[in-house]
Each structure stands twice: as structure tokens, then as C-alpha cells.
């Protein structure tokens, strides 16, 4: 008689998803390191967070005001949201600041 252990199978799926999330997080961290090390202008700030509970990687980006990357008087904040399918599935980008222009 063959015993099929579904519980063990579910544990393996969860472990694989955790591994994929960790790999995606490390990939993004490596890409940020290379970007920052090759960038001369520092008109931005990054904050990278791993949210294992919700299975998301959150990258907070701030474009500092009155710099080459943002000539406005106020900072512009973005949230970049990736999951364990990165880089095959592109992340979602959300602007958290009002960027209304007075022309």
C-alpha cells in the first residue's frame, strides 16, 4: 500500500515559495548594490523590506527634492512591490506623493 503524505507535500510547496521569495529579495538587493555603486548622482534614497508574512518585497524609493533626479521643492516617494516571481514577473510601482505640476 502506498502512503501519500499530502502534509509533507504542502510543507515542500511552502518551503519552495519561501526559497523563491528569498532568492528574489537577494536578486533585488544585488541589483540595488550595483546601481548605487555605479551611480554618481545620489538624488535618491532606497529602503528595502522583506515581508515574509504577506510574501512581498517592498522597495521604498524617495527622489530627493532639488536634485538632478527631482527638481521639485518636495520629495517624491514611490513604493515598488515585488513577489517571489521576480524577475520573471515585473514589480508593481506606486507613486505615494502628489506630483501635480503647476504650469
Buried (B, 14 or more C-beta within 10 A) or exposed (E): EEEEEEEEEEEEEEEEBEEBBBEBBEBBEEEBEEEEEEEEEEBBEEEBEBEEEEBBBBBBBBBBBEBEBBEBEEBBBBBBBBBBEBEEEEBEEEEEBEEEEEE
